[in-house]
């Protein structure tokens, strides 16, 4: 079994470059930088890696419209290495991630997001703004809510009674 899958979460290094194939299909290329932080000999270090991303079709259109330099983006795709002979006759190689899915990250401050928008604010530990409606809550199922009938007991109606819930009949235990 073989697997060629890449997950890249980082920041776009420059505005995407858009081209069209002879077939008319849109192709967008851009680069993403990822950071790695580590400690070596009690010294904190940072390592930056650059990834070449290529998107085709609808993903290319979305990337060209919504990604700009500095945008945060999550790419899922496959790794492909292309090779060609340059004008001097030397063989060149380029390793790219062919995007299969793209998820936009939060917008940074100053990008024109409306003040009432939660887009661009941290998802974890976020406090709702006073003028914002509350997010959907987990539905509450009341005690007397009828349970869906299964195939074995199609004619039985199941309800939850406070009195019945307190009593357990030994005959009802399956073992």
C-alpha positions, 0 to 999 in steps of 0.5 A: 500500500502506498500513500502520498499525502501532505498537510501544510499549515502556514502563511502565504509568502507572496500573493498567488500567481495565476495562469491558465493552461492551454485547455483553459483550466486555471492554475494558481501557484503560491508559496507557504512558510512554516516555522519550527521552534526547538531548543538546542544546547539550552538555546531557542531556535527557529527553522523556516521551511518554504513549500511550493503549492499548486492549485487547479480549477476551483481551488485555484480560483478560490486561492487567487481570490482570497489568499494574499501575502501573510494569509494563514492557510491549511492545505491538504494535498499530494507531493509531486516533483517536476523536472525539466531542462532549462535554457542552458541545458541543465536538468532542474527539479521542483518539488510541489504540493498539489492542493486537493483541499484548502482551508482559509485561516483567520484574517489578520487585524486590519483586513477590513473585517467588520467589527461584529465579525468573529472571523479573525479572532481566536477560536479558543477562549473567545468571549462573545461580544455583547452585540453578537447573538449567542452561538448555537447551544447543545439541544436539550432533550427533555425527560418525556421525549419519545425515543425512536422505535427500533425494528424489534419493538416497533409497537412499543412507545418508550418514555422516561418517567421519574417514577419508572426510572427509579425502579428496575425490574430484574426480568428486564436485565438481559443477562 
